[in-house]
C-alpha cells in the first residue's frame, strides 16, 4: 500500500482541505468541554495562522478549535495522574499540552484558557481536556505579543 492509498481528506469550510492519514487521528474518549459528542480530531497547521494550530473535529468539520502550545512547567498537572492514565501514559511517553484560544472578531483581543488544557499522548494518539483545580490559572489569559 502506498501513502496515497491511505491518504484521507479533511474538508473544512474555514480552513480548507488537508490530507491526513489514519495515524494522524487523535481520539478523545470523553470528548472535549462543549463538544462531548465529538471523539476524533486531527491537528492542522497553516503557516499564515502561526502560532495557532487547530484541533479539527473529523465528525463535524465546522468545528476547529484554535490552540497554542503550552510549556508543561506553566501548569501544575501533577494532581491529574488519573487523566493521564486514560491516555495510556507511560513514564517516558511524549505528552503535548495546548491551551484553547478564543479570538475576538476583527482581530481583537486573543485569550487562552490555561485552566483547561488539551493534553495529548503522542505515542497512543489519545487526548483529553484536563480541568485543573488551580483557580489562579486564568480561563482567558491574554496571549503575549
C-alpha positions in Angstrom: 0.0 0.0 0.0 1.4 3.4 -0.9 0.9 6.6 1.2 -1.6 7.8 -1.4 -3.7 4.7 -0.7 -4.2 5.7 2.9 -4.5 9.4 2.5 -7.8 10.9 3.7 -9.0 14.4 3.1 -10.4 16.7 5.8 -12.6 19.3 4.2 -13.2 22.4 6.4 -15.3 25.3 5.5 -13.0 27.6 7.5 -9.5 26.0 7.0 -9.8 24.4 3.5 -8.8 20.9 2.6 -6.0 18.9 4.3 -4.6 15.5 3.7 -4.2 13.2 6.7 -3.7 9.5 7.5 -5.3 7.3 10.0 -2.1 7.6 12.1 -2.8 11.3 12.5 -6.2 10.8 14.2 -6.3 11.8 17.9 -9.0 10.2 19.9 -10.7 11.9 22.9 -12.6 9.1 24.7 -14.5 11.7 26.9 -14.8 14.4 24.2 -13.9 18.0 24.9 -15.9 20.5 27.0 -18.7 21.8 24.8 -18.1 19.1 22.2 -18.5 15.9 24.3 -20.1 14.0 21.4 -17.0 14.5 19.2 -14.3 11.9 19.6 -11.9 12.0 16.6 -9.7 15.0 15.8 -6.6 15.9 13.8 -4.1 18.7 14.4 -3.9 21.1 11.5 -1.4 23.9 11.0 -1.4 26.8 8.5 1.6 29.0 8.1 -0.5 32.1 7.9 -2.1 31.3 11.2 1.1 30.8 13.2 1.4 30.5 16.3 -2.0 28.8 16.2 -2.7 25.2 15.3 -6.2 23.8 15.0 -7.8 20.8 16.7 -10.2 19.9 13.9 -13.2 17.5 14.5 -13.4 14.8 11.9 -17.1 14.1 12.7 -18.1 17.8 12.3 -15.7 19.7 10.0 -17.0 23.2 11.0 -15.5 22.6 14.5 -11.9 23.6 14.6 -10.5 24.9 17.9 -7.6 27.2 17.8 -4.8 26.1 20.1 -1.4 27.4 21.3 1.3 25.1 22.6 1.9 25.4 26.4 5.1 24.5 28.2 4.2 21.8 30.8 6.0 23.8 33.5 3.4 26.5 33.2 0.7 24.1 34.5 0.6 22.1 37.7 -0.6 18.8 36.1 0.6 16.5 38.9 -2.9 16.1 40.5 -4.3 14.7 37.2 -2.4 11.4 37.1 -5.7 9.6 36.6 -6.4 11.6 33.5 -3.0 10.7 32.1 -3.6 7.0 32.8 -6.6 7.2 30.5 -4.2 8.4 27.8 -2.1 5.3 28.1 0.6 7.3 29.9 3.9 5.7 30.2 6.8 7.2 32.1 8.7 8.3 29.0 5.7 8.9 26.7 5.8 12.3 24.9 2.9 14.5 26.0 1.9 17.7 24.3 0.0 20.4 26.1 -2.2 23.0 24.4 -4.3 25.9 25.6 -7.6 26.6 23.7 -7.6 30.2 22.3 -10.5 32.5 22.0 -10.1 35.0 19.2 -12.3 38.1 19.2 -13.8 39.1 15.8 -11.9 41.6 13.6 -8.5 40.8 15.0 -9.4 41.8 18.6 -8.1 40.5 21.8 -6.8 36.9 22.0 -7.2 34.9 25.2 -6.0 31.4 26.1 -7.5 29.1 28.6 -4.7 27.9 30.9 -7.2 26.3 33.4 -8.4 23.6 31.0 -5.5 22.5 28.8 -5.8 19.9 26.0 -3.4 17.1 26.7 -2.3 14.6 24.0 -0.2 11.4 24.4 1.8 11.5 21.1 2.5 7.7 21.3 -1.0 6.5 21.8 -2.7 9.3 20.0 -5.2 9.7 22.9 -6.2 13.1 24.2 -8.3 14.7 27.0 -9.1 18.1 28.3 -8.0 18.4 31.9 -9.8 20.9 34.2 -7.0 22.0 36.7 -8.0 22.8 40.2 -5.7 25.8 40.4 -8.1 28.8 40.4 -5.2 31.2 39.9 -4.8 29.9 36.3 -6.8 32.2 34.0 -9.5 31.0 31.7 -8.8 33.9 29.3 -5.1 34.9 29.7 -4.1 37.5 27.2 -1.8 36.0 24.6 1.6 37.8 24.7 2.5 39.6 21.5 
